[in-house]
Amino acid sequence: MKTSFKTILGNVTLFACIALVSACSSDNDDQNPSPAINFTEIKGSGDINTQISAFRTLLGNPLNTTVNTTGRREINWDAVPDNQTNTDNFPGDFFNSTDPALPDGRKRGVIFSTPGKGLRVSGKDFSDAVSGHSEQFKAFSPARTFAAIGSNKMDLTFKIPGTSNAAFVRGFGAIFSDVDRDNISSIEFFEGDKSLGKFNVPARTDGNGFSFLGVVFPDNKVTRVTITSGSAGISGGYQYNANDDLVIMDDFFYSEPAAGQ
């Protein structure tokens, strides 16, 4: 399989590389190799403002509040009402209501799901869900943060905002809080059932504990994203275990969802 990729590292310096991977090197070589997958990856930890700015530029302007053919969407959780905060039953379709009576802020074209117990938006940095560890969590854009409950896995699928029509995006990124270990937390991107690659979230490097990872695929249609946040899922009454790397998330960034055809 031939893979070409461009990576922007923590100092936002651009590197380019082309790798050729072959399962065998003799007469059995694949005469019809898979097409190259081009992507741009931006990641970093510590002060991540530069990485976020660069990723926003990649996704494009404007920041949309209604359906558009260009630009991007963002979710920072802070507009989630109190009655849907600090519970484990945050609706997975909260940000893609199809009710015409609801405001545009509820129609951002993304659906969340998890194999765990549920989803939680926290106004307390999960201090009421994680005993003995929550002081490590911080909100990048105060005060609400987000995580799956009972699992470290979460899927995102995309819709034309405000409708049930399937959509794709070109890129997605997220802010993570308290990634203690490399090669544990990740984002995997799919075009239908085909994986476009799994990308690891860098570990924290300062007291604030923020990490950022975002990837754009200019030539592919991302229809699903799987986030692995830490090595274990957060659950009510969790007791701290030093072997676990618990992780929560804050702001999400993605390109304007477009029709799947």
N, C-alpha and C positions, 0 to 999 in steps of 0.2 A: 504494500500500500504506500502510496506517495503522499506525504504530508508536508505542506509548506505552512510556515507560521511566522508571525511577527509578535514580539513580546516587548511590552513597555514595563520595565521593572520599577522598583521603588523610587529611583531618582528620575523617572520618566524619560530615560534615555531609550531610544528605539534601536532594537536589535532585529536582524532578519536572519532566518536560517531555513534551509531546505534539507529534509532528511528522507532518505530512501530506505524503506524497511522491506526485506524480502524473507519469506518463509523458507526458501531454499535457493541455492545458487548454482544449479546445474540446468539440465535440459528441461526440468519441470517448472522453470520460472514462469510466472503468470504473464501471458502475452497481452492481457487486457487489464492492466492495473487499475485500481480504483482511482477516480478523479481526485486531484489535490483538494484538501480542505484548507481554505485560507481563513485565518482569524487574527485578530489583534487582541492581546491580553494586557490588561492593566491591573497591577496589584501592588500592595504595599502595606506597611503597618507603621504605627507611631502616628506622626502627623500625616494624615491621609488626604488633606484638602487638595493638594496638587493632583493626586491620582483621581479624585472625584471630579475635579474640574476638567481634566483631560478626557475622562470617560463621558462626561456630559457633551463635550465637543464632538466625540466620536458618534454618539447617538444622534446629535443634531438638535437644532432649535426649530420651533419654540418648545417650551414646556406646555404641553397641551392640557386643556380642560374640557375640550370637546373633540369629536372625531376629526382627524386631519390626515393628510397623506404624507406628512413629514413630521419631524420632531420626536419628542420623547414623553414618557410618563414617569412620575415619581410617587412613591408612597413613603410617608414618614410616621404614620400611625397616630399622629397627635390629634387628628380630628375625630378619632373613634370616640363615640359617646361613653359617658361613665357607666351606663348600664350594660355595656358590652366590653368593659375593661375589667381585668383582674378576675376573669372567669375562664373556664376551660372549654367554652362552647362558642367562641368567636366564629361567626358564619364564614365558611370558605368562599362564599360568593359575595361577601360584603362589598368588595370593590368592583363588582360587575352586576349591579342591579339592573334588571330589565323593566323595572317599574317606571313609566314615564313621569310619574308624580314626584319621584325622588330627585335630589339635586345631582348635577353633573359630577360632583366629587365622589359620588357612589358608583360612577360608571367609568372605570379605568381599564377594563378589559383584561382582568386577571382573575383566575380561580385558584384557590389553595386547597390542598388535601394532604392527609397524612395517614399512615397505617396505625398511628397511635391513638390515644384517647381523644384528642381534639387539638384546637389551636387557641392560643392565648395572647392577647395584647395586654401588656402590663404597664401600669402607671407607677409601679414600685420597684422597677428593675428586678422583678421576680423574687423579692425578699420574702414574700408570703408563700412561695412555692419551693424554695431551695434553702433549707436550713444550713447555716454555716458556710455558705459559699457566695451568697448573693452580693456581698460587698465588692466582689470582683467585677460585677456587671455594671455597665454605665450606658446611658443613652447618649448617642452622638448628637442628635437633635432632640433635646429634652421635650417632653419627659417620658414618652411611651416607647416601649420596645416590643419585640415579637418573637415567638418560638412555637414549635409544636410541643404538645404535651404527651408524654408516654412513648415517644419515639424521637430519634435524632434525624429522621427522614421527613422530607416535605416535597411535594410535587407542585409545580405551577404550570397551568395551561392557560392559553390566551384566547380571547374572544374579541370580536369587533365591539368596542365599548358600548355598553347599554343594550347589547343584543345577545342572543344565544348562538350566533354564527361563529364557527371556528376561525381562528386567526393565527398568524405567526409573527414573530419579532426577529430582528436582526441581531439583537444583543441584549444582555441582561447583566446586572451587577448588584452587589449588596455589601452593606457594612456589617461586620461581625464584631461582637464584643467578647473578649476574654478567650481568644484562641491561644491556648498554652503550648500546643505541640504542632509541629509541621506534619503534613501528610495525613491529617485526620479529617479536618473539615474540608468540604469540597463543593463544587458546583459541576454537575454534568448536564450537557446540552444534547437535545434530541431533535432530529428532523423526522417526524413520524416515529418509527421504531428504530431508526438508525442513530447510534450514538455519534455525535460530532466531537466528543472528547470530554474527559473529566479533568478539572483543573483544581489544584489544591490552594486553599486559603493560607496565606503566610501567618506565622505565629506572631503574637504581640511582641513589641519591642520597647514599650515604655509603660509608665504607671497608668495611663488612661486605658490602655488595652484594646485599642481599635485596630481592626484589619479591614482591608478592602480588596475585593476581587470582582473584576468585570471583564467580559469577553464579547467581542462583536464578530459576527460571521457575515461578511459582505455578500457572499455568494450562496448562502444557505438560508433555509427557512426554519427557524427555531420554533417548534410547536410545543415543546415541553422542556421544563427545567427541573432537575432533581437536586435539592440542597441537602447535604449531610452536615449537620451542625454539631460538632463535637463527637465524642466517643460513646455517649449515652444520652438518653432522653431525659428531659426534665419532667418531673411528676410531683404532684402535691405531696408534701411531707417528705420529700427527698432528704436523705441524710448524707452529708458530704463524705465522699470516698476519694482519697488522694489518687487512686488509679484512674479516675474518670477525668475527662476534659469536657466540662459542660460549657456550652456556647449559646448565646442568644444573638439576635439580629436587630438592626435598626433600619435605616433607609434602604429602599429598593429603587433601582433605576432600570428602565427598559425602553426600547424604541417603540414608537406608536404601533400598536397591533394592526396588521394589514390582512386583508382577505386571503384565505388559504389557496385560492386557485392561481 
